[in-house]
Amino acid sequence: MRELAVTGVGVASTAGVGLPAFIEAIQSGARPPFRDVRSDTFDGSKYPLAGIAEVRGFDPTKYLGNKGLRSLDRLTKLLIVATRLALHDSGLKKDGAWAASSPDRVGIVVSNAYGSLEAITELDRVATLEDARYINPSRFPLTVSNTAAGYASIWEDLRAVNVSVSDGNCGALDALECASVFLAQSRADALLVGGAEAMSEALVLAFDRLGALANGARLGEGAALIAIEKPEMAGSRAANILAMVAGYGTAFVPPEREGSLVHATPDAVEQAIAYALADAAMEARDIEVVISGACGLQAFDQAELTGILRTLGEGACVVAPKLALGETLGAGGAMGILAAIALMGAHAGGTAGGPTVAADLVLRGALRAAPRTALVTSLGYYGNASALVMRAPSR
Amino acid sequence: MGRCSAMAVAAARMALADAGLKQGELPRRRTVVVIGTTMGEAEILGELERDWIVRGPGAVRRAHIPRYGSTLLPIHVARATGAQGMVLALPAACAAGNYAIGFAADLIRSGRADVAITGAAELIQELQFSGFVRLAAMAPEKCQPFDLNRQGLLLGEGAGLLIVESEAHALKRGARPQAEIGGYGLSCDAYHITRPRPDASGSIRAMRDAIRRSGLSTGDIDFVNAHGTGTKQNDAAEAKVVREVFGTRRIPISSMKSMLGHCMGAASALEAIGCVFTLETGLYPPTIGYETRDPECDVEVVANVARTGKADIVVNNSLAFGGYNAVSVLARPGVLPPPQPAEVH
């Protein structure tokens, strides 16, 4: 991968909308309340054993106005808000108008694991309890997985590549790889890259039935995007460079038993990290902090940690921002990238030189102040893992 | 596995056999699986939802839950074939095949992989079927792309997978290439979630980009495989694109959807296979059901009967919900100019 510059971020996390709330959450390390659901999407009290957290106080009208929101679902609204914030944070837009580049040359690559379960359930209810002939045609497009990204393009006039990626928990890191290929091919000047996942009753029900939310893991939601561009593009428009994306790796290691499906494998993590380091032309000792995807799901946390320590050594510093933000699935890797940016401290919201992540979120090792390099890791549920190497911008 | 994954796995096995690649011959860690889809394992989700809605949360079968997710399509294909590189699902609605094949080719060109198992899979499920009915996009009886009296699309399903290799890898193992993948173009209308932009500017941009990125000009193209769904808006917009891109030249154009149905995410992958067939045989597939010329679709439709013609280079067009436009170029081996470095805009 040719190094790419990160020039802006946009985020709606369980800590709230915007980077300051995100940074505060990982600095305080406060776990989200066991039950933090206030939206009207469903009645969370039906799932007393499930730890769930929504984007605190999410009010899309504050960012998007009142018009045209009714036909959108929560996933789409979260993504559009993050898109708008990232475009403005990067300086590509100012006060809603293009300030650099042009609609034809800016696109979006966004990961999402499970689509709009909100819309699918809504239509399935009508089809099952009444008749399929009565489903609302204006809601039907929301059931299609790439619709959120399509709407983000409509709202923000992004006419270059528009790509949705679905690769479970690894999707957001994989989206970075896709984006790096697209930028290398000059398919855009700048791309908004990351992930989005929305809370829905179906998602809670599924994780609850699997017993995944009872022992410390919280199901979260949110959207996180970064603006990336070639360093020369960022330089020519004097953009503020927050971090560099330096290398990517991924691997799939199937379970040995034919009948197994869900599979927590340290081997895939190990391989993905080795490829990412080679891609960034770095050694294991060059990595100062690992942002893991550990979220409280024991088998997966353990496999990921094992893979990390095998590659980077027992002394590696491993942090787990998901303990504060919740598991956000398709958006998880993007939340990890944001945590890396916050830790490396180049953003105005970061506190360069000071402790930037709560001790509660440090799984292993000692976190040094203002690390210069970070490795973000994600482990999927079926045997794949991805890793991304980032570094602080040159001083 | 769910039915959608099963179709993808079956197609992958057929593709490997057709490519003469035996299990164990794949460079595992240098083999990626990139699969397009709209809804992936929609049937599994439909079953889970029905159990929940009709019988309550306690009726949802635990073992069934992990079987849902688009990511399972490439996972199952990787498991069945031994691939251990990137596993990626690209949900790009009805343009997903072109997205997947194009991106897989990009991964190989950029040195990220030697072999890609790529294409798309989609199944028909009640929700999608009723959705298209409610959007008034379905034809009552027959699908008649570009016809004056066309009334809409007919849904189909399936999986179409291709084995894409670097030239070096194919040469090394003495494989006979069936076709070469040229460039591809992607753009987004940023206009409406289901309707194409009336001036078709996004679609025009994607088609020109695909041709330019192949190092070609429009005069080099022999045949256009149309998206050709048979809806009023799609076909009119697409005819406009072809007239804009090819000017006064009456390039032969046809829609396989008149015969295969609209297989949604799988469509452009299945049609890519049809394009390879065209390159190998010189046969342009017909658009069946074509009866009456539509002045709004003033293009050279290969009407009702297959036609023979020059078939060195073909364009595979696709459009999708979300304002997606994806166009790829496929060519007979050896006729494309050598790849050029990406142009700087």
Interface residues (C-beta under 8 A of the other chain):
Chain A: K46 P103 D104 R105 G107 N112 A113 Y114 G115 I120 T121 L123 D124 R125 A127 T128 L129 A132 R133 I135 N136 P137 F140 P141 T143 V144 S145 N146 T147 A149 G150 Y151 S153 I154 E156 D157 L158 R159 A160 V161 N162 V163 S164 V165 S166 D167 G168 G171 D174 E177 C178 V181 F182 A184 Q185 S186 R187 D189 A202 L205 A206 D208 R209 L210 T250 A251 F252 V253 P254 L261 V262 Q271 G380 Y381 Y382 G383 N384
Chain B: R29 T37 T38 M39 G40 L45 G46 L48 E49 R50 W52 I53 V54 P57 V60 R62 I65 P66 R67 Y68 G69 S70 T71 L72 P74 I75 A78 R79 A83 Q84 G85 M86 V87 L88 A89 L90 P91 A92 A93 Y99 F103 D106 L107 S110 R112 E126 L127 Q128 F129 S130 G131 V133 R134 L135 A136 L186 S187 C188 D189 A190 Y191 H192 I193 T194 G202 R205 R213 A320 F321 G322 G323 Y324 A342 E343 V344 H345
